[in-house]
Amino acid sequence: MAARLFCCPQPLPLPAGPMMLPVASFLWAGYKRHLSAPAQTIEVEAVGSSVTQFQPGDEVFADIGQHGFGAFAEYVSVPQDALTLKPANITFEEAAAVPQAAVVALQGLRDNGKIQPGQTVLINGASGGLGTYAVQIAKSFGAEVTGVCSTRNVELVRAIGADHVIDYTHEDFTQHQQRYDLIFDIVANRSISDYMRALRPGGHYVACAFNPTALFLGPLLSFNGRKQASSLIHKPNRDDLAIMQELLEARKGVPVIDMCFPLREVADAMRYLAAGQHRGKVVITVAHKRV
Ligand SMILES: NC(=O)c1ccc[n+]([C@@H]2O[C@H](COP(=O)([O-])OP(=O)(O)OC[C@H]3O[C@@H](n4cnc5c(N)ncnc54)[C@H](OP(=O)(O)O)[C@@H]3O)[C@@H](O)[C@H]2O)c1
C-alpha cells in the first residue's frame, strides 16, 4: 500500500492494512541550506491490522524519503518496513537528526568509497549535517580522518574524532603534498582534476554534493582503474539505519545538533539553515500531546 503523509487536527480513523499511524514528537532534520530531509523520530500511536513488527508506544525513527518524502506535521502514516526502533540511549531530538544524513554518509564511504581500516580519508565539509556523521563513521571503520571546515568549526571537527583538521579559509588541501585514499566531498567546490590530484594511486573520489564533472566524467576517469571518481545516490535503507542504531547505542557516533526549533518557528529554522551558520543538524520539535 502506498504511504501517505497528512496533517490533521485529530488522528484519522486507522485503515486496515500495513499502515501505521505514529504521532507526536515528530521531528525534522535539515540537510541542505534551502531544503530539508524527511527524517522523523516518532512514537507509534496506532497500527494497522497487518502490522506485525511494531506496537503502540514503540519509539521509532525513519527516513521516509521513499514514502511521500515528508512534511512538517504531527502525524504521519508510513509502512512498517520504513521504520527502525530508536536507540534507547538517545533523545528524540538526537534520533531525528540521524536518518538521512548518517545513512548518506555510511553509503558514500562504504559502498562508493569502499573504505578500509588504515586508509587516509578526507571529508570536505566536515562540520555540517552530513560531515559530522562522515567523520565519525570513517573513524568507526578505522580510517585516519582529515576534516575540512572553516575556522570556527575546527575544534568541533576535532572533538568528534578527526585526526587532522584543515581550515579551508587558510589552507587548500588540493595544494598540499598529502594524498588521500578516499575523498568524500560534501561541498563540490573544486575542479575534478584538483580532487583527482589529491588522491593516492588507487584512491577514490566520492561526490556527495552534485558535481556534474564527477557524474559525467567519473566513469571515464575511472577507466584505467588507477584513480576512481563516482557520484553518490543515496537510497533510504532500514538495514543501514539499523547499523547507525548500533553505532549510536555503542556511542561510537553522536548526533551533532546545533539548534532545536518548535514547529511554530519552522520559518525561522529554514532562515537559520539558509544563512549557513549551523553546525551539524537543525531539528524541528513537535510537542507530544496524547488525544
Ligand atoms: N548524494 C546524495 O544522495 C545526497 C543526499 C543528501 C544530501 N546530499 C548533498 O549534501 C549536501 C548538504 O550537506 P550538509 O547537509 O552536510 O550541508 P551543511 O550542513 O550545509 O554543511 C556544509 C559543510 O560544508 C562546509 N563548507 C562550506 N564551504 C566550504 C568550503 N569552501 N570548503 C570546504 N568546506 C566548506 C561547511 O563548513 P563551515 O560551516 O565550517 O563553513 C559545512 O561543514 C548538499 O549538496 C546535498 O545535495 C547528497
The ligand as a Gaussian input file, in Angstrom:
#p B3LYP/6-31G(d) Opt

LIG

0 1
 N       24.206000      12.252000      -2.911000
 C       23.139000      12.138000      -2.133000
 O       22.388000      11.133000      -2.200000
 C       22.844000      13.244000      -1.152000
 C       21.874000      13.054000      -0.153000
 C       21.654000      14.077000       0.751000
 C       22.369000      15.282000       0.629000
 N       23.276000      15.435000      -0.360000
 C       24.026000      16.686000      -0.537000
 O       24.705000      17.029000       0.669000
 C       24.875000      18.454000       0.664000
 C       24.429000      19.040000       2.011000
 O       25.246000      18.519000       3.046000
 P       25.100000      19.035000       4.549000
 O       23.698000      18.878000       4.995000
 O       26.167000      18.405000       5.347000
 O       25.385000      20.599000       4.379000
 P       25.653000      21.647000       5.505000
 O       25.096000      21.180000       6.807000
 O       25.200000      22.952000       4.955000
 O       27.248000      21.640000       5.675000
 C       28.083000      22.246000       4.705000
 C       29.534000      21.965000       5.088000
 O       30.377000      22.484000       4.054000
 C       31.411000      23.253000       4.653000
 N       31.891000      24.238000       3.695000
 C       31.279000      25.366000       3.272000
 N       32.078000      25.994000       2.377000
 C       33.203000      25.223000       2.253000
 C       34.392000      25.325000       1.516000
 N       34.601000      26.361000       0.688000
 N       35.331000      24.352000       1.622000
 C       35.125000      23.282000       2.454000
 N       34.011000      23.142000       3.217000
 C       33.069000      24.103000       3.099000
 C       30.778000      23.834000       5.901000
 O       31.794000      24.214000       6.801000
 P       31.713000      25.617000       7.616000
 O       30.305000      25.723000       8.172000
 O       32.764000      25.456000       8.658000
 O       31.985000      26.693000       6.596000
 C       29.983000      22.615000       6.382000
 O       30.849000      21.729000       7.036000
 C       24.019000      19.030000      -0.462000
 O       24.870000      19.360000      -1.550000
 C       23.103000      17.864000      -0.816000
 O       22.710000      17.903000      -2.159000
 C       23.529000      14.442000      -1.253000

